[in-house]
Amino acid sequence: MAEQASSDWIKHNGAGCPVSDLARVQVWFRFDRDARAAERSNHVDGVPAYGLRDCWTHQEAGSDIMKYRVVA
């Protein structure tokens, strides 16, 4: 499944990974205070979604993914 790249953050409900494992994503973790903090913590090319597999399902941890965007 090909993912559509987006510059907008998409809210994540914590119900598992919503994109292909190979999609490259940038993420906004629960511990990120704002968009600027989230921007600083992400590589411009994103990371493969499978590399964040423990963060997609919410566990009330700082590393829970709250928002994401597909970059490739």
C-alpha positions in Angstrom: 0.0 0.0 0.0 1.5 3.4 -1.0 1.1 6.2 1.4 0.3 9.8 0.5 2.9 12.2 1.8 1.5 15.1 3.8 2.9 18.2 5.5 0.0 18.2 8.0 0.1 16.4 11.3 -2.5 13.6 11.5 -3.9 12.8 15.0 -3.3 9.2 16.0 -5.8 7.4 18.3 -3.3 4.8 19.6 -5.0 1.8 18.0 -1.8 0.5 16.3 0.1 1.5 13.2 -2.2 3.2 10.7 0.3 3.1 7.8 2.3 0.6 5.9 5.4 -0.7 7.9 7.6 0.7 5.1 6.1 4.2 5.0 8.6 6.8 6.2 7.0 8.9 8.9 7.7 11.8 11.2 6.0 11.5 14.6 4.9 13.7 17.5 5.4 11.9 20.7 3.3 12.5 23.9 6.4 14.1 25.5 6.8 16.7 22.7 5.3 20.0 24.1 4.5 21.6 20.8 5.0 21.4 17.0 8.4 23.0 17.2 9.6 20.3 19.6 8.2 17.6 17.4 9.9 19.2 14.3 13.3 19.2 16.1 13.1 15.6 17.1 12.4 14.2 13.6 14.8 13.5 10.7 13.8 15.3 7.6 13.5 12.0 5.7 11.5 10.4 8.5 11.9 6.8 9.7 10.2 3.6 8.6 7.0 3.1 10.6 8.0 -0.4 11.6 10.9 1.1 13.6 8.4 2.7 15.9 6.2 -0.4 16.4 6.2 -0.1 20.2 5.0 3.5 20.1 1.9 3.2 17.9 -0.2 1.5 20.6 -0.8 3.9 23.4 0.4 2.8 26.9 0.2 6.3 28.6 4.0 6.6 28.1 5.9 9.6 26.9 6.9 7.7 23.8 3.3 7.2 22.6 2.8 8.6 19.1 0.1 11.3 19.3 0.4 12.7 15.7 2.3 11.6 12.6 2.8 12.6 9.0 4.0 10.5 6.1 7.0 11.9 4.3 7.6 9.1 1.8 
